[in-house]
Amino acid sequence: MNSARLRLYGLLGLMTLIWSINYIAAKIGIRSFPPLLFAPLRSVIASAVLVPLYFWAGQRYPHHATPWKREETPVMLALGIFGIALNQLFFILGMARTTVAHASLMIATTPVQVLILARLRGQEQLSGRKMLGVLTAFGGIAALNVSPGRAEQGATLLGDLLVFLASFTFALYTVAGREMAQQHGSITVNTFGFLAASVALAPVGLWSGWNFDWTLPTWGGWTSLAFMALAGSVLSYLIFNYALARIPASRVASLSYSQPLIATAISVAALGEPVTWGVVTGGVLVLSGVWLVGRG
């Protein structure tokens, strides 16, 4: 493996670790902020960092990427609304209604969804092994949601569904954003994406924050918000799009299969969440399916 490929996979490893911690940060953050306020604030903070970065990169590396065209604006806006605004809104609403273990396994199905969408767009082929992986992963979701005792542990079907929708919107972003990232670079795609997300989420944020008591958030709540905005959004999305422009979409997404293991381990230590047999069974099936998709 050459140094460039080693650096790429090192960055993806960092991204995976950050997104694993994101689940715990979300759980802590929604103790201080309403979910419908947390998501818009996250996008606004990320945009405030990305806009000056975008202009700095444009001056420092003027020929690094192809300038975006006016007719591409609808695509940029759609990526921001579906891949960022709806993704983060569904994620934080789901985290308020389910456990870290359940949520991380819903997100772990992203490579499977990416494969299906990429196949529909003609970007990738669906082999027999990959098809088996798709069926196995969705069998894991079924096992996870019919297991006894899930409600007592804090996991609900609605919460799992919302996080699954977050995974689906990110899969759309992954497949549709690959071509844009290849042409215009990760900073451009992310800057316009987060600006679009901030505008789309502004009405929800204003409505939720109008009568909010801003003295209520704790230090932990503000720290979680900052972490999710700066590390979970800015840094991780830049890494994601950087990788997306260089290797197939399903391979980028499949590298996140370790998220459930890392996130669940941290949640047990930090939040005291239990690990049930339903989580173990569903987790084995989901991760096996994702592994088959990645190997197929």
N, C-alpha and C positions, 0 to 999 in steps of 0.2 A: 504494500500500500504506500503510495507516494505521499509527500508531505502535505500537498493540497487536499487530498482525500482524507488524510488523517486529521487535518484541521477541521474539515467539514463535519466529520463524524464526532469530533470533540465538541464542536458547537452544538450539534444536535443532542449530544448527551447533556450539556448544560441546559438546553431548552427543556428537555424531558424532566430534569430535576426541578426546574422552576415551575413547570406546569403541574408537577406532582405536589409541590408545596402550595400551589394555588388553591387546591381544595380546602386545605386547613385555613388558609388566609381568608377564604370566602366565608367559612363557618364563623370565624372570629369577627370578620367585618360586619356581617348582618346582625350581630348582637348590638352594634352601635348605630347602624344605618338601615333604613328601610330598603329592601332590595331594589325598588323602583327609583330610589335616589342613588344607590351605590353604583349601579351600572352606568348611568349618565356621567357621574363624577369621574369614574374610571376612564371613560372615553375622552372627556374634556382634558384631564391631566395628561393623558397620552398625546393628544393633539398639540397641547402647549409645548411639549418637548419635541415632537416630530417636525413641526413647521419650521422652526429655526434650523433644525438639522437638515431639512430638505434644501433650504436656501444655501446653507454652508456647503453641502455636498455639491450643489449645482455650480458653485464658484470654484471649489477645489478640484472637482473632477468633471469639467464641462462636457467631455466626450465619453464619459464612462457608460452611459446608457442612451438609448434613443429617446428624444423628447416626445412626450405624449401629445396626441393630436386632439383637437376640439371634439371631433366626432367620437372619440373614445370616452368622453365624459360620462355618458350613460352607463357604460360598463364599469368604470371606476366607482360611480355612485352605487351601482347595484352590488359590487363587491363589498363596499363599506356597509351598506344597509343589511345585506343578508349574511355576509361572512363575519361582520364585527358587531353591529348593533343588535341584531336578533340573536346572534350567538351568545353575546355576553348577557343579554336580557334573559334568555331562556336558561342559561347556566346559573345565574345568581338566584332566579326564582326557583329553579329546581333544587339548588343547594339548601334553600330554606325549608325544603319538604322531603329531603332524603338524606341518607348517610354518605360519608366519603367513599366507602367501599362500593356501594351501589352506583354512585355518580361516576367514579373512576372507571367502572366496568362499562357503563353506557358510553363514555367517551372513548374507551378502548375499541369500540366497534367502528370508529372513524375510518380505519384503513379498508374495512369491508365495504363501507358505503362509498368511499373514494373509488374503489375498484369497480363497483357497479356503475357509478356515474362516468368514470373514465372509459369504461367499455361502451356506454351509450354514446359517448362523444368520439369513439374510435381511437382513443389514445392508447388503450391497452387491450390485451386479449384475455379471455376468460377460459382458462384451462380446466380440466376435470378436477385437479387438486385444489384450485382456487374456488371452484364451485362447492366442493366439499367443505372448504374453510368457511365460506359464506353460511352454509346450512348449519355448521357446527357452532359458529358464533351466535347466530340467532337462536339456536337451541339453548345456548347458555343464558341468553336474556330471558327466555321462557322459564328456565329452571330457577333463575334468580327471583322471578316475580311470582312464582307459585309456592315458593318455600315457606314453611310455617314460621311464625314469630317475627316476620319482617316488620309489621306495624309496631310491635312492642319495642323494636330497636330504633325506631324513628324513620324508617323507610316507607314511602308511600308510592303507589302506582303513578299518581300524578307527578310526584317529584321525579321519578325515573323517566317518565315520558318527556318532561320538560328538558331534562339533561340530554335525553336521546335526540330531541329536536335541536339542541345546541350542537350536538355532534353532527347532525345532518346538515345544518347551515354551514358548519365549518368544512364539511366534505364538499359542499358546493363551492365554497371559497377556494379550497385546495385545487379542485379540478379547473375551475374557470380562471383562477388567478395565476396558474402556471405560465400561460402564454404571456400575460401582462408582465409578470416578474422577469421573464426571459428578455422581453423587449425593453422595459423601462427601469428595471432595478427594484430592489426591495424597499428602498427609502421612498421612492415615488409612490409605489402601490400602497404602502402603509400610511403615508401622510394623507393622501386623498381618501383612503378608506376610513381612517379614523376621523377625519373632518366630516365626512358624510355621516358616519355613525353618531358623532356629537350633535349634528344638526337634527338627525332623525330622532334621537333620544331626548332632545331639549324639552319638548312639551311634557314628556313624562317626568323628567327631572324637576322642572319648574313646579308642576302640580304636586309632586311628592314633597318637595323641599320648601314649599311656600310657608307652611306653618310648622316646619320642623325646628325643634329646639337644638341649635348648634352647640350648646354647651353639654349635650348628652354624650356624644362620642368619646370613648376612652382613648388613651394613648395607643392601646392595642388595635382599636378600630381604625385610627388614622394611619397607623403603620401598615396594617393589612391593605388598606386602600392604596397607599403609596406603592407597596410591593406589587400589587396586582396591576397597577397602572404602568409603573416603570419597568419592572422585570417581567411580569406576566404578559404585558401588552407590547410595550415598545421594543424591548430587547428580544423577547421570544418571537414576536411576529417578524422582526427583521431577520433573525436567524432562519425562521421557517421559510420565508420567501427567498432568501439567499440560497438555501438548499433546494427549494422548489425549482429554481432556474437551472439547476445542475444535475439533478437525478430525478427519476420517475416519481410522480405524485404518490403512488401507492407505497413506494419504498420510504419516502419521507414520513408518511403517516404511520407506517408499520413500526418505525423505530420508537414510537411512543407506547409500545405494548407493555413496557415495564412500569408505566405510570400507576396502574392499580396496585402493584406490589409495593412500590415506594410510598404512595399516598396512604394506603391502608396501614402500613407499618407506622408511619408518622401519626396518623389519626389515633391509633391505639395508644401510642405514647403520650401524645399531646392533648387529645380530647377524650380519651377513655372509651372510644367506640369499640364494641365487641365484634368479633369475627365469627359469624354463624356458619353452620354446615351448608346452608343455602348459598352463602357468599362463596364458600370454597368450591362447591360443585359448579355454580354458574361461572365462577372465575376461571376454573380449569377449562371449561368448554369454550368460553369467550376467547381466552388467550390461545387455546389450541387452534381455534378457527382463524385467529389473526395470524398465527405462525404459519399455518397452511397457506393463507393468502400471500404472505410475504415470501414463502418458499416456492409457490406455484409458478 
